[in-house]
Structure formats: C-alpha cells, structure tokens
C-alpha cells in the first residue's frame, strides 16, 4: 500500500496517519462495485486464516473485527467481486 503521502514508518506522524485511515475505514460498511452493493467483511471473518486471533492485518494493521483500510490487499469483499467481474486482485 505504498503512497507518497504516507509518513516514514515508526514515526508519530506514521502512527497518526494509520489511526486516521483505520477510523475512516470503519465508517464504510459497503462498496458499490459495478452497480452492486457489496458488504465489507471485517478482518477475522473472511475465509481462511489470516492470523486475526494473534496479530493485526499484515497489510493495513487493523485488528480482528475491524474493517480493513480502503485498498487493503487482504480484504475479501473486494477480491471476490473483482474475481467475479473478471478482474485480477
């Protein structure tokens, strides 16, 4: 999830940036993809074991029960719909 506007990892600005991203992600419970409303899946509720019981998401740092930060590669809803529409994600 590289982004030129993301501060240097380990700094206070970095921590504040991700805290804000995580808070904002909790407010969006669905995506509108190709005209379909798709319910988001919280970390730890997706199929497969991503380690939610023991660690935060390796891509966006949310904890079990939180919605992934927008754009997270782990988020199930986006990967599933993208695959159904013929995309690669």
C-alpha positions as YAML, in Angstrom:
chain: A
units: angstrom
residues:
- id: 1
  name: UNK
  ca: [0.00, 0.00, 0.00]
- id: 2
  name: UNK
  ca: [2.71, 2.44, -0.98]
- id: 3
  name: UNK
  ca: [1.66, 6.05, -1.08]
- id: 4
  name: UNK
  ca: [3.87, 9.13, -1.34]
- id: 5
  name: UNK
  ca: [1.72, 10.89, 1.28]
- id: 6
  name: UNK
  ca: [2.34, 8.21, 3.93]
- id: 7
  name: UNK
  ca: [4.88, 9.38, 6.54]
- id: 8
  name: UNK
  ca: [8.05, 7.50, 7.47]
- id: 9
  name: UNK
  ca: [7.23, 4.19, 9.27]
- id: 10
  name: UNK
  ca: [7.79, 4.25, 13.02]
- id: 11
  name: UNK
  ca: [7.28, 8.00, 13.41]
- id: 12
  name: UNK
  ca: [4.48, 9.65, 15.35]
- id: 13
  name: UNK
  ca: [3.11, 11.04, 12.06]
- id: 14
  name: UNK
  ca: [3.03, 7.49, 10.64]
- id: 15
  name: UNK
  ca: [1.07, 6.18, 13.64]
- id: 16
  name: UNK
  ca: [-1.39, 9.09, 13.45]
- id: 17
  name: UNK
  ca: [-1.84, 8.59, 9.69]
- id: 18
  name: UNK
  ca: [-2.79, 4.93, 10.05]
- id: 19
  name: UNK
  ca: [-5.01, 5.56, 13.07]
- id: 20
  name: UNK
  ca: [-6.98, 8.05, 10.94]
- id: 21
  name: UNK
  ca: [-7.17, 5.62, 7.98]
- id: 22
  name: UNK
  ca: [-8.45, 2.84, 10.26]
- id: 23
  name: UNK
  ca: [-11.08, 5.10, 11.87]
- id: 24
  name: UNK
  ca: [-12.35, 6.22, 8.46]
- id: 25
  name: UNK
  ca: [-12.49, 2.63, 7.18]
- id: 26
  name: UNK
  ca: [-14.91, 1.68, 9.98]
- id: 27
  name: UNK
  ca: [-17.48, 4.14, 8.63]
- id: 28
  name: UNK
  ca: [-17.79, 2.45, 5.24]
- id: 29
  name: UNK
  ca: [-19.65, -0.85, 5.59]
- id: 30
  name: UNK
  ca: [-20.29, -1.49, 1.88]
- id: 31
  name: UNK
  ca: [-18.69, -0.89, -1.52]
- id: 32
  name: UNK
  ca: [-20.53, -0.08, -4.73]
- id: 33
  name: UNK
  ca: [-18.83, -2.19, -7.39]
- id: 34
  name: UNK
  ca: [-20.20, -2.28, -10.93]
- id: 35
  name: UNK
  ca: [-23.58, -1.15, -9.64]
- id: 36
  name: UNK
  ca: [-23.72, -3.81, -6.91]
- id: 37
  name: UNK
  ca: [-23.68, -3.02, -3.21]
- id: 38
  name: UNK
  ca: [-21.14, -5.38, -1.64]
- id: 39
  name: UNK
  ca: [-20.98, -5.79, 2.13]
- id: 40
  name: UNK
  ca: [-17.48, -5.46, 3.55]
- id: 41
  name: UNK
  ca: [-16.03, -8.33, 5.60]
- id: 42
  name: UNK
  ca: [-14.25, -7.48, 8.86]
- id: 43
  name: UNK
  ca: [-10.74, -8.80, 9.50]
- id: 44
  name: UNK
  ca: [-11.01, -12.26, 11.01]
- id: 45
  name: UNK
  ca: [-14.40, -13.03, 9.43]
- id: 46
  name: UNK
  ca: [-13.02, -13.75, 5.97]
- id: 47
  name: UNK
  ca: [-12.47, -17.33, 4.74]
- id: 48
  name: UNK
  ca: [-9.08, -18.76, 5.52]
- id: 49
  name: UNK
  ca: [-6.78, -18.00, 8.40]
- id: 50
  name: UNK
  ca: [-5.06, -14.62, 8.15]
- id: 51
  name: UNK
  ca: [-3.91, -14.82, 11.80]
- id: 52
  name: UNK
  ca: [-6.52, -12.41, 13.17]
- id: 53
  name: UNK
  ca: [-6.58, -14.17, 16.53]
- id: 54
  name: UNK
  ca: [-2.92, -13.44, 17.13]
- id: 55
  name: UNK
  ca: [-1.90, -10.39, 15.07]
- id: 56
  name: UNK
  ca: [-3.14, -7.34, 13.18]
- id: 57
  name: UNK
  ca: [-3.63, -7.47, 9.41]
- id: 58
  name: UNK
  ca: [-0.19, -7.62, 7.80]
- id: 59
  name: UNK
  ca: [-1.23, -5.11, 5.12]
- id: 60
  name: UNK
  ca: [-3.26, -2.43, 6.91]
- id: 61
  name: UNK
  ca: [-2.78, -3.10, 10.66]
- id: 62
  name: UNK
  ca: [-6.46, -3.40, 11.64]
- id: 63
  name: UNK
  ca: [-7.29, -5.83, 14.42]
- id: 64
  name: UNK
  ca: [-9.86, -8.62, 14.47]
- id: 65
  name: UNK
  ca: [-13.39, -7.29, 13.96]
- id: 66
  name: UNK
  ca: [-12.37, -4.07, 12.22]
- id: 67
  name: UNK
  ca: [-12.91, -3.30, 8.54]
- id: 68
  name: UNK
  ca: [-9.72, -3.21, 6.51]
- id: 69
  name: UNK
  ca: [-8.32, 0.14, 5.41]
- id: 70
  name: UNK
  ca: [-9.61, 1.01, 1.94]
- id: 71
  name: UNK
  ca: [-7.29, -0.57, -0.63]
- id: 72
  name: UNK
  ca: [-6.00, -3.38, 1.62]
- id: 73
  name: UNK
  ca: [-4.98, -6.45, -0.40]
- id: 74
  name: UNK
  ca: [-6.38, -8.79, 2.25]
- id: 75
  name: UNK
  ca: [-9.97, -7.52, 2.12]
- id: 76
  name: UNK
  ca: [-12.22, -10.38, 0.98]
- id: 77
  name: UNK
  ca: [-15.20, -8.48, -0.47]
- id: 78
  name: UNK
  ca: [-13.09, -6.61, -2.98]
- id: 79
  name: UNK
  ca: [-11.08, -9.66, -4.05]
- id: 80
  name: UNK
  ca: [-14.23, -11.78, -4.50]
- id: 81
  name: UNK
  ca: [-16.16, -9.24, -6.55]
- id: 82
  name: UNK
  ca: [-13.12, -8.34, -8.63]
- id: 83
  name: UNK
  ca: [-12.63, -12.03, -9.44]
- id: 84
  name: UNK
  ca: [-16.34, -12.43, -10.29]
- id: 85
  name: UNK
  ca: [-16.11, -9.48, -12.68]
- id: 86
  name: UNK
  ca: [-13.07, -10.96, -14.39]
- id: 87
  name: UNK
  ca: [-10.51, -8.73, -12.72]
- id: 88
  name: UNK
  ca: [-7.31, -9.71, -11.01]
- id: 89
  name: UNK
  ca: [-6.81, -8.75, -7.43]
...
